[in-house]
Every structure is written in C-alpha cells, then in structure tokens.
Amino acid sequence: MSYQSRLGTTTLDSLRERYNETRMRCTACGYLDADGEWTAATTGGEISYEHVCPSCDHVDEVVIKRQTGKE
C-alpha cells in the first residue's frame, strides 16, 4: 500500500523508486529487469519492499522494521 501526501511523494514511494533505479539486477541469476519494478507494502510496524525476477522467479526482499524504543 502506498500513500500520496499533499506535498507529493511519500518516503515509502521515494525508497521504492530508489530501488527501481538501483536494484533491478537479480541477485540469484544476474538478469537485469529493465521493465520491472519493486512493490511496497506496510503493516504499520514494518515496510516490505519486494522484486520478483521474471527470469528465475527469485524474490529479492527488503524489510524495514519500526523501532519501538523498548530494546
């Protein structure tokens, strides 16, 4: 799920776009997915970014967990 703020793109969208620009080569097979894109989802406690390689179906995932300050 992605949110649009009144000021433009959100931080969630900005990081997803950064991955689209810099992390499109599959870490498993090396395929460069020039037409693909990362997806982003959030549960409130964490944000998951994911890209599925169209060549080998490898899932590249980045999960960012919210810090609670209770650690």
Secondary structure, 3 states (H helix, E strand, C coil): CCCEECCEECHHHHHHHHHHHHCCECCCCCCECCCCCCEEEECCCEEEEEEECCCCCCEEEEEEECCCCCC
